[in-house]
Amino acid sequence: MTTFPIDEIRAQFPALARHEHGRPVAYFDGPAGSQVPQSVADAVSRYLLTTNSNRGGVFAVAKESDAIVDAAHQAAATFVGGNDPACTVFGANMTTLTLALSRALGRTWRAGDEVIVTRLDHDANVTPWVLAARDAGATVRHVDVHVEDGTLDVASFHAALSSKTKLVALGYASNVTGTINPLGPMIAAAKQMGALTFIDAVHYAPHGLIDVTALGCDFLACSAYKFFGPHVGLLYGRRELLESLTPYKLRVSSNDLPGKWMTGTQAHESLAGVAAAVSYLANLGRHCGSVTTERAAIESAFTAIHGYEQLLSAHMLAGLRTLSGYRVWGITDPARIAERVPTFSLTHARFTPRELAERLAAEGLYVWCGNHYGLPFTEAAGLEPHGTLRIGLLHYNTIEEVDRVLEALRHIDQ
Ligand SMILES: Cc1ncc(COP(=O)(O)O)c(C=O)c1O
């Protein structure tokens, strides 16, 4: 395997050069939003300065703008492993897209129908379905979690699934515990029951290859600002479903895909940035392997990212084991490292997550605290109202940064 080009990667992210009090800062806040490479910022700025226009104009700049938006749909389709650019929809963020989809799907539900959500999900993959079910008079079933290791209680999923189930909403990876859910068998079981599946891939997207075709899911949502792009969400849906469902939309807006699902004027500059974020990953993939297609380049990037992040995870878990006073909420067994992404939630016996985060921030270590909107888990684990301290690693983080945060945690406990 080629050595992971960490120095070349970091050089592309201007934010990583930030210093505070004479020391470099370390960004462990990726789960709340990743930093962006220069190429993404350039694409956004280039769009605004040279091709800024609304859709469908007859003049040159409008046509250039349309081409950029079309390319963004293609890039998003390639990123999620779908072949059809018309089946990737953009919107303000994952939450807004999911609320819109839940309203459209909810119109097809009746009293007696059931919807399954999980206690390991971000609230954006729970409340939209709960609200739509409420409006339709449908019933919501909640899949439990094993609080000890932050994993889904898959048996409780199978117990909830029945011929009444209309939709199963699952997370790809937890933004609190880092757990990667075993989606394959759950999607297959849902399909067998005739239920639709919606996957929240927001937290997984910067860490691993998404392949909607291999997953066999009906819908999948993620957010570009978590995978090195700008603040915009994207939703993949199977063509037949996107065509047959009726979203809330204006009379004047398109009845075709993808426009039917994209209400109002989009943030075109951000869409230019999405394509640039996907290109950034593809370029990394080309650097790490010999590939011919854009999709293969993305696959190669995630193979490299996955290998590197596993090293970071192993180092982090080994270090956390040497600390006293802290509890890690999630998988800690080094033999099970493949079941998690490098997102670590901690609590301390004496300090609240906010106090810990403030102490770390004072040293230029950027971490997050609270429930991270993963409220179902923090409630199930009895972690409200303080939640956890979350240290999120991405492929631009280093072993040295991990050592720094571990040392700072050790120091706080002394
Ligand atoms: C797992 C997960 N799902 C959904 C969301 C919501 O995404 P957005 O901010 O794009 O609405 C987040 C945001 O943090 C998340 O981490």
The ligand as an ORCA input file, in Angstrom:
! r2SCAN-3c Opt
* xyz 0 1
  C     -25.712     11.546     11.828
  C     -26.296     12.861     11.445
  N     -27.477     12.895     10.830
  C     -28.051     14.038     10.458
  C     -27.453     15.246     10.712
  C     -28.142     16.501     10.269
  O     -27.486     16.977      9.148
  P     -27.747     18.463      8.630
  O     -26.973     19.375      9.502
  O     -27.236     18.442      7.222
  O     -29.209     18.701      8.677
  C     -26.225     15.276     11.363
  C     -25.575     16.565     11.687
  O     -24.754     16.657     12.552
  C     -25.619     14.054     11.733
  O     -24.441     14.018     12.361
*
